[in-house]
């Protein structure tokens, strides 16, 4: 198993434990738009963790210049 898959599984288990993938509401309790999400919370958190350990200084260059091409097969959406 690759390190990326292991990291994703750990983050996904953590997100399920905290129920982060459920319906989201605003802080005041009102329901906001419920658009169909392209990526799960676990996928987004995995990309952010990998960014944190990378040598990139800003997330925009990391996501557009590196992660989009390298992790395109792992995160198709």
Kinemage of the C-alpha trace (Angstrom):
@kinemage 1
@onewidth
@group {chain A} dominant
@subgroup {mainchain}
@vectorlist {calphas} color= white
{ca unk a 1} P 0.000 0.000 0.000
{ca unk a 2} L 1.379 3.399 -0.947
{ca unk a 3} L 1.917 6.179 1.569
{ca unk a 4} L -0.765 8.277 -0.122
{ca unk a 5} L -3.386 5.545 0.247
{ca unk a 6} L -2.394 4.979 3.866
{ca unk a 7} L -2.618 8.693 4.629
{ca unk a 8} L -6.003 8.946 2.908
{ca unk a 9} L -7.354 5.944 4.855
{ca unk a 10} L -6.222 7.459 8.159
{ca unk a 11} L -7.784 10.815 7.334
{ca unk a 12} L -10.985 9.166 6.081
{ca unk a 13} L -11.302 7.147 9.300
{ca unk a 14} L -10.757 10.337 11.309
{ca unk a 15} L -13.368 12.211 9.254
{ca unk a 16} L -15.878 9.397 9.735
{ca unk a 17} L -15.152 9.420 13.468
{ca unk a 18} L -15.890 13.152 13.612
{ca unk a 19} L -18.737 12.864 11.070
{ca unk a 20} L -17.165 15.510 8.822
{ca unk a 21} L -18.664 14.025 5.666
{ca unk a 22} L -22.251 14.626 6.755
{ca unk a 23} L -24.573 17.517 5.977
{ca unk a 24} L -23.154 20.905 6.740
{ca unk a 25} L -25.036 23.810 8.242
{ca unk a 26} L -24.007 27.354 8.989
{ca unk a 27} L -22.904 28.398 12.465
{ca unk a 28} L -26.292 29.961 13.139
{ca unk a 29} L -28.069 26.685 12.325
{ca unk a 30} L -29.584 27.763 9.010
{ca unk a 31} L -29.380 25.373 6.089
{ca unk a 32} L -27.271 26.554 3.168
{ca unk a 33} L -27.179 25.363 -0.442
{ca unk a 34} L -26.596 21.673 -0.842
{ca unk a 35} L -24.676 21.386 -4.098
{ca unk a 36} L -23.312 18.027 -5.131
{ca unk a 37} L -19.713 17.950 -3.931
{ca unk a 38} L -16.932 17.117 -6.354
{ca unk a 39} L -14.501 15.851 -3.706
{ca unk a 40} L -15.029 14.375 -0.285
{ca unk a 41} L -13.798 16.108 2.835
{ca unk a 42} L -11.234 13.342 3.265
{ca unk a 43} L -9.776 13.938 -0.205
{ca unk a 44} L -9.471 17.668 0.437
{ca unk a 45} L -7.868 17.109 3.838
{ca unk a 46} L -5.373 14.653 2.310
{ca unk a 47} L -4.300 17.185 -0.319
{ca unk a 48} L -3.911 19.878 2.357
{ca unk a 49} L -1.768 17.582 4.544
{ca unk a 50} L 0.454 16.710 1.580
{ca unk a 51} L 0.766 20.450 0.809
{ca unk a 52} L 1.878 21.070 4.382
{ca unk a 53} L 4.840 18.705 4.013
{ca unk a 54} L 5.753 19.904 0.497
{ca unk a 55} L 8.258 22.626 -0.365
{ca unk a 56} L 5.599 24.896 -1.894
{ca unk a 57} L 4.904 28.196 -0.155
{ca unk a 58} L 1.383 28.871 -1.403
{ca unk a 59} L -1.504 26.526 -1.986
{ca unk a 60} L -2.520 27.923 -5.374
{ca unk a 61} L 0.799 27.090 -7.045
{ca unk a 62} L 0.876 23.726 -5.310
{ca unk a 63} L -2.622 22.724 -6.374
{ca unk a 64} L -2.436 24.018 -9.954
{ca unk a 65} L 1.220 23.306 -10.673
{ca unk a 66} L 1.838 20.042 -8.879
{ca unk a 67} L -1.087 18.263 -7.257
{ca unk a 68} L -3.370 18.591 -10.279
{ca unk a 69} L -0.925 16.660 -12.467
{ca unk a 70} L 0.630 14.239 -9.981
{ca unk a 71} L -2.525 13.182 -8.109
{ca unk a 72} L -4.966 13.355 -11.020
{ca unk a 73} L -5.426 9.552 -11.099
{ca unk a 74} L -5.785 9.251 -7.320
{ca unk a 75} L -8.297 12.113 -7.043
{ca unk a 76} L -10.184 12.143 -10.361
{ca unk a 77} L -12.763 14.731 -9.267
